[in-house]
Amino acid sequence: MSVTPPGPIGDPLFGNARQYADDPFTFIRACADSYGDVVRFDLGPLETYMLTNPRDIERVLVADAEKYRKPSFGDDAIGTLLGDGLLLSEGETWQRQRRLANPSFHTRRIGALAGTMVEHTDDQMAGWEPGDVIDVQLEVARLTVRIIVSAMFGTDITEEEVRTVQENLEPLGARFEPDPRRFLIPNWVPTRENREFDAAIATLEDLIDDIVARRRGTEYDPDIDPAGTDGIAVRGPAGDPDGGLPMDLLSVLLRAYDRGEQTEKNLRDELVTMLLAGHDTTALTLTYTFYLLSKHPHIRERVEAEADEAVADGPPDAMDARGMTETERVLNEAMRLYPPVYTMFREPKLDVKLGGYRIPEGAAIMLSQWAIHRSPRWYDAPEAFDPDRWRSERRADRPRFAFFPFGGGPRHCIGKALSLLEAKLILARVCSQYRLAYEGPELTLRGSLTMHPNHPVPMRVTPRSDN
């Protein structure tokens, strides 16, 4: 057996980074299809090993998770953006922040947020007129920004603040699109891209500071938590310093700050992370779901029937969402075909053995949802949109990590339940009233921190009563 995994040949300076930058999705799939369970290539100076077997991915994320950490890339733009928030922090910092955040994501608290989600959805749809053509990606992103701020910051965000978030996402996203030249240009060089990136971060941090300022003094008010108004939301247990107090994330962090457990930087890093990660992936999941439903009317009709049932007795709640099994299968299939997080990285803390090969300490290990989710090794007709593949009898024989849109193991996405409930309720509310028909070009994609459409996603709004 070769001591080095197989992989594509790159050029002397950039390795395979040019091929990856030109089209990361084609490159990833080609490598997965051609080279087996472990593929080696160079992304500029970064020695990278891509795993294509769910068994090995489960080892990295679950069984041997303590042997791996989030990688420290030479270009630390993501560290500049997210700092020591939950996505990037390690060790005791991550454990402390996760412990603080857990009650905000408790199942009962998330369920109690259903009314807030529905209200924001209705407000968003109130601006739609029959026959309008909307950019559905932009519409659902605005909606999910409002929801995450209400749910986790305990306040509302103004229209101007929503526009500020949206206007600054483009320079942030552009900074993370694959480009081999970045390895040659330090972050401190005042290129136009670096200046725009830094300005966007400063603007978002100012917005976060404004939200924190108007919340200070209310973090002990039991009525401030949007999930607490019906009396069933989770509170801190007896004897806990947060017992009986609001459990939105900002309230929790502000009280921790008062106890000396958070710095201003901890607070800002966590809130920037929550604002960006907490809305983007849900918005993208909904964007791709609406696109796929438009292309498959027979499946859309099944979702509509379930939506009608969910809203039959009034605004849908968490119990209604639990019954939306058809919609859940559609969401799973949308995330399989178009995973918002299309690749993840880990770095071994010591030499490890995976797929029969030694992978050295400090190398980058790529775990690609895009490669695994579309592999014919794990899925029949992998390019087809087939929600029925998520029925229990068809999914039973697939490996656990043949599908991992929310990661896995100790560092799985803390917002999974929030995102799925939000997506179901938005679909129930929209699909019970409207049909959205895609009127754009063939869908193309671009890679950044998450996978975005490479163009607007125009959809015509038609009331179902007109069909």
C-alpha positions in Angstrom: 0.0 0.0 0.0 1.2 3.5 -0.9 2.1 5.6 2.2 0.6 8.7 0.4 -3.0 8.9 -0.6 -3.7 9.4 -4.3 -4.9 12.7 -5.6 -4.7 15.2 -8.5 -1.5 16.8 -9.7 -1.3 20.5 -9.0 1.1 23.3 -10.2 4.3 24.1 -8.3 3.2 27.4 -6.7 -0.5 27.1 -6.1 -0.9 23.3 -6.0 -4.6 22.5 -6.8 -5.9 25.8 -5.5 -6.6 27.2 -9.0 -8.7 24.2 -9.9 -10.5 24.4 -6.6 -11.1 28.2 -7.0 -12.4 27.8 -10.6 -15.1 25.5 -9.5 -14.9 23.9 -6.0 -18.0 21.8 -6.6 -16.7 20.1 -9.7 -13.3 19.7 -8.2 -14.6 18.1 -5.0 -16.8 15.7 -6.9 -14.1 14.7 -9.4 -11.7 13.9 -6.6 -14.3 11.9 -4.7 -15.2 9.9 -7.8 -11.7 9.2 -8.9 -9.4 8.5 -5.9 -11.1 6.5 -3.2 -11.7 7.0 0.6 -8.8 9.5 1.1 -7.7 12.0 -1.4 -4.6 14.2 -1.0 -4.2 17.6 -2.7 -2.7 21.0 -2.0 -4.7 24.2 -1.6 -1.9 26.6 -2.0 0.4 25.9 1.0 -2.3 23.9 2.7 -1.7 20.1 2.7 -5.3 18.8 2.5 -6.7 15.3 2.9 -10.4 14.9 1.8 -12.3 12.0 3.3 -15.0 10.4 1.2 -16.2 7.5 3.4 -18.8 8.3 6.1 -17.1 5.8 8.4 -14.0 7.9 8.5 -16.0 11.1 8.9 -17.8 9.7 11.9 -14.4 8.9 13.5 -13.2 12.4 13.0 -16.4 14.1 14.3 -17.5 11.6 16.9 -15.4 8.6 18.0 -12.0 10.4 18.0 -13.3 14.0 18.2 -10.8 14.9 20.9 -7.9 14.3 18.5 -9.0 17.1 16.2 -9.5 20.8 16.3 -10.7 23.6 14.0 -7.8 24.4 11.7 -5.8 27.6 11.9 -5.6 28.6 8.3 -2.7 30.9 7.3 -5.3 33.4 6.1 -7.1 34.2 9.3 -10.0 36.2 7.9 -12.5 33.9 9.5 -10.9 34.4 12.9 -11.1 38.2 12.3 -14.8 37.8 11.5 -16.0 35.4 14.2 -13.3 35.5 16.8 -13.9 33.1 19.7 -17.5 32.5 19.0 -18.9 29.0 19.2 -17.9 28.1 15.6 -14.2 28.7 16.1 -13.4 28.6 19.8 -11.6 25.6 21.3 -10.9 24.0 24.6 -12.2 25.6 27.8 -13.4 28.7 25.9 -15.7 26.6 23.7 -16.9 24.5 26.6 -17.8 27.6 28.7 -19.6 29.3 25.7 -21.4 26.1 24.8 -22.5 25.6 28.4 -23.8 29.2 28.5 -25.7 28.9 25.2 -27.3 25.5 25.8 -30.4 26.7 27.7 -31.2 29.2 24.9 -31.5 26.2 22.5 -33.4 23.9 24.8 -36.1 22.0 23.0 -39.0 23.5 25.0 -37.7 27.0 24.6 -37.3 26.5 20.8 -40.8 25.2 20.6 -42.1 28.2 22.4 -40.6 30.5 19.7 -43.1 29.2 17.1 -45.4 32.1 17.4 -42.5 34.6 16.9 -41.5 32.8 13.8 -45.0 32.8 12.3 -45.6 36.5 13.1 -42.4 37.5 11.3 -43.3 35.2 8.3 -46.7 36.9 8.1 -45.1 40.3 8.3 -42.8 39.4 5.4 -45.6 38.0 3.2 -47.7 41.2 3.8 -45.3 43.0 1.4 -46.0 40.5 -1.4 -48.6 41.3 -4.1 -50.1 38.7 -6.5 -47.9 38.6 -9.6 -44.9 40.1 -7.9 -41.5 38.6 -8.8 -39.4 38.4 -5.7 -35.8 37.4 -5.1 -36.6 34.6 -2.8 -33.1 34.3 -1.5 -33.1 37.9 -0.4 -36.7 37.6 1.0 -36.0 34.6 3.2 -32.6 36.0 4.4 -34.4 39.2 5.6 -36.9 37.0 7.3 -34.4 34.8 9.1 -32.4 37.8 10.2 -35.5 39.1 12.0 -36.3 35.8 13.5 -32.8 35.1 14.9 -32.6 38.6 16.4 -36.0 38.2 18.1 -35.3 34.6 19.2 -31.7 35.0 20.5 -31.2 38.7 21.1 -34.6 39.3 22.8 -35.4 42.4 20.6 -36.5 43.4 17.2 -34.3 44.6 14.4 -35.3 47.7 12.4 -35.7 47.7 8.6 -32.6 49.9 8.4 -30.6 47.4 10.4 -31.8 44.5 8.3 -30.6 46.4 5.2 -27.2 47.0 6.9 -26.8 43.3 7.5 -27.7 42.4 3.9 -25.5 45.1 2.4 -22.5 43.9 4.3 -22.9 40.2 3.6 -21.5 40.6 0.0 -18.0 41.9 1.0 -17.9 39.4 3.8 -18.9 36.5 1.5 -16.5 37.6 -1.3 -13.6 37.4 1.1 -14.1 33.7 1.6 -14.6 32.7 -2.1 -11.7 30.4 -3.1 -8.8 32.4 -4.5 -5.2 31.0 -4.5 -3.7 34.5 -4.6 -4.8 35.2 -1.0 -2.0 33.0 0.3 0.4 35.5 -1.2 -1.3 38.7 0.2 -1.3 39.2 4.0 -4.5 40.4 5.6 -2.9 43.7 6.6 -2.2 44.7 3.0 -4.8 47.5 2.1 -6.2 45.9 -1.0 -9.7 47.0 -2.0 -11.0 43.6 -0.9 -9.3 43.7 2.5 -10.6 47.3 3.1 -14.2 46.3 2.2 -14.0 43.2 4.4 -12.7 45.2 7.4 -15.3 47.9 6.9 -18.1 45.3 6.7 -16.9 43.7 10.0 -16.7 47.2 11.7 -20.3 48.0 10.5 -21.7 44.7 11.8 -19.9 45.1 15.1 -21.3 48.6 15.5 -24.8 47.2 14.8 -24.2 44.5 17.4 -23.0 47.1 19.9 -26.2 49.1 19.3 -28.4 46.1 19.9 -26.5 45.3 23.1 -26.8 48.9 24.3 -30.6 48.9 24.0 -30.8 45.6 25.8 -28.6 46.5 28.8 -30.7 46.7 31.9 -33.4 44.3 30.6 -31.4 41.1 30.9 -33.1 40.4 34.3 -36.6 41.1 33.0 -38.6 37.8 32.7 -40.9 39.4 30.1 -38.1 40.2 27.6 -37.7 36.6 26.4 -39.9 36.0 23.3 -40.2 32.3 24.3 -41.4 33.1 27.8 -44.7 34.8 27.1 -46.7 31.6 27.2 -45.2 30.4 30.5 -43.7 27.2 29.2 -40.2 28.3 28.2 -37.2 26.8 30.0 -35.8 28.8 32.8 -32.6 28.2 34.7 -32.9 25.5 37.4 -33.3 26.3 41.0 -30.0 27.4 42.5 -28.7 28.3 39.0 -27.6 32.0 38.7 -30.0 32.3 35.8 -33.0 30.6 37.5 -36.3 32.3 36.7 -34.7 34.7 34.3 -35.0 35.2 30.5 -33.0 32.7 28.5 -32.6 34.4 25.2 -28.9 34.2 24.4 -28.1 37.9 24.8 -29.7 38.0 28.2 -27.7 34.9 29.2 -24.4 36.5 28.0 -25.1 39.9 29.6 -25.7 38.2 32.9 -22.5 36.2 32.5 -20.7 39.5 31.7 -22.0 41.0 34.9 -20.6 38.0 36.8 -17.2 38.5 35.1 -17.5 35.4 32.9 -17.5 37.3 29.6 -15.5 40.1 28.2 -16.8 42.7 25.7 -14.9 40.7 23.0 -16.5 37.4 24.1 -19.9 39.0 23.9 -19.4 40.6 20.5 -17.8 37.5 19.0 -20.7 35.3 20.1 -23.4 37.6 18.8 -21.7 38.2 15.4 -21.4 34.4 15.1 -25.1 34.0 16.0 -26.3 36.7 13.7 -24.5 35.4 10.7 -24.6 31.6 11.2 -28.0 31.7 12.8 -29.8 33.1 9.7 -27.7 32.3 6.7 -27.9 28.5 6.6 -31.7 28.5 7.2 -32.2 31.1 4.5 -30.2 29.0 2.0 -32.1 25.8 2.9 -35.4 27.6 2.2 -34.1 29.1 -1.0 -33.1 25.8 -2.4 -36.3 24.2 -1.1 -38.5 26.7 -2.9 -36.4 26.3 -6.0 -36.8 22.5 -6.0 -40.5 22.6 -5.2 -41.0 24.9 -8.2 -39.3 22.4 -10.4 -41.3 19.4 -9.0 -45.0 20.4 -8.9 -46.1 16.9 -7.8 -43.9 17.1 -4.7 -45.0 20.7 -4.1 -48.6 19.6 -4.0 -47.7 17.1 -1.2 -46.1 19.9 0.8 -49.1 22.1 0.2 -51.5 19.5 1.5 -49.4 19.2 4.7 -49.2 23.0 5.0 -53.0 23.2 4.7 -53.4 20.7 7.5 -50.9 22.5 9.7 -52.7 25.9 9.5 -56.3 24.5 9.5 -56.9 25.4 13.1 -54.9 28.7 13.1 -51.2 29.7 13.1 -49.0 26.6 13.1 -47.1 25.7 16.3 -44.3 23.3 17.2 -46.8 20.4 17.6 -48.0 21.0 14.0 -44.4 21.1 12.8 -43.7 17.7 14.4 -46.5 16.3 12.2 -45.0 17.7 9.0 -43.2 14.5 8.0 -43.5 15.1 4.3 -42.0 18.6 4.6 -39.2 17.2 6.8 -38.3 14.7 4.0 -38.3 17.6 1.5 -36.0 19.7 3.6 -33.6 16.8 4.1 -33.5 16.2 0.4 -32.9 19.9 -0.3 -30.0 19.9 2.2 -28.6 16.7 0.6 -28.6 18.2 -2.9 -27.7 21.7 -1.9 -26.0 21.6 1.5 -25.5 25.2 2.7 -22.4 24.1 4.5 -20.8 22.2 1.7 -17.5 21.4 3.3 -15.9 21.4 6.8 -12.3 21.2 8.0 -10.6 19.6 10.9 -6.9 19.5 11.9 -5.3 16.6 13.7 -3.5 17.4 16.9 -1.2 14.5 16.3 -0.5 12.0 13.5 -3.6 9.9 12.8 -4.5 7.0 10.6 -7.6 7.2 8.4 -8.6 5.0 5.5 -5.3 3.1 5.8 -3.1 6.2 5.4 -1.1 8.3 7.9 -2.3 11.9 8.0 0.3 14.2 9.7 -0.4 16.5 12.6 -1.4 20.0 11.4 -2.7 18.9 8.0 -6.1 20.0 6.9 -8.8 17.3 6.8 -11.7 18.1 4.5 -15.1 16.7 5.3 -17.3 17.6 2.3 -21.1 17.4 2.5 -21.1 18.2 -1.2 -19.0 15.1 -2.0 -20.8 12.7 0.3 -24.4 13.8 -0.3 -24.1 13.4 -4.0 -22.1 10.2 -4.1 -23.5 7.2 -6.0 -21.8 5.0 -3.4 -24.4 6.1 -0.8 -27.4 7.2 -2.9 -29.3 5.8 -5.9 -29.7 8.4 -8.6 -27.9 10.9 -6.5 -28.6 13.9 -8.8 -32.4 13.3 -8.6 -34.7 15.2 -6.2 -36.4 12.3 -4.4 -37.7 13.1 -0.9 -39.0 9.6 -0.5 -35.4 8.4 -0.1 -35.8 9.7 3.5 -38.6 7.2 4.3 -37.3 4.9 7.0 -37.3 1.8 4.9 -35.0 3.4 2.3 -32.6 5.2 4.6 -32.0 2.3 7.1 -29.0 0.9 5.2 -27.2 4.1 4.6 -24.2 4.9 6.9 -24.9 7.5 9.5 -22.6 10.1 8.1 -23.8 9.7 4.5 -25.8 12.8 5.5 -24.4 15.5 7.9 -25.7 19.0 7.0 -25.4 20.0 10.7 -22.0 18.4 11.3 -21.9 15.9 14.1 -20.4 14.9 17.4 -19.7 17.2 20.3 -19.5 20.2 17.9 -22.7 19.6 16.0 -24.7 22.7 15.1 -26.3 24.0 18.3 -29.1 25.6 16.2 -30.3 22.5 14.4 -33.7 22.3 16.1 -34.2 26.0 15.7 -33.4 25.9 12.0 -35.6 22.9 11.3 -38.6 24.3 13.2 -38.2 27.7 11.5 -38.0 26.2 8.0 -41.1 24.0 8.6 -43.2 26.9 9.9 -42.1 29.3 7.1 -42.9 26.6 4.5 -46.3 25.9 6.2 -47.2 29.6 6.2 -46.0 30.3 2.7 -47.2 27.1 0.9 -50.6 27.3 2.5 -51.2 30.7 0.7 -48.8 31.0 -2.3 -47.1 29.2 -5.0 -43.6 30.4 -5.9 -42.6 29.8 -9.5 -38.9 30.1 -10.4 -38.3 32.4 -13.4 -34.5 32.5 -13.5 -31.6 30.9 -15.3 -30.4 27.4 -14.6 -29.2 27.4 -11.0 -25.4 27.9 -10.6 -23.5 28.0 -7.4 -20.6 29.8 -5.8 -18.6 28.7 -2.8 -17.8 30.9 0.2 -18.3 30.1 3.9 -21.6 28.7 2.7 -22.9 27.7 -0.7 -24.9 30.5 -2.4 -26.6 30.8 -5.7 -24.4 32.7 -8.1 -27.3 35.0 -9.1 -30.6 36.2 -7.9 -33.4 33.6 -7.4 -36.5 35.3 -9.0 -39.8 33.7 -8.2 -43.3 34.8 -9.2 -45.8 35.0 -6.4 -49.2 33.5 -7.1 -52.0 33.1 -4.5 -53.1 29.5 -4.4 -56.6 30.6 -4.7 -55.7 31.7 -8.3 -54.5 28.3 -9.3 
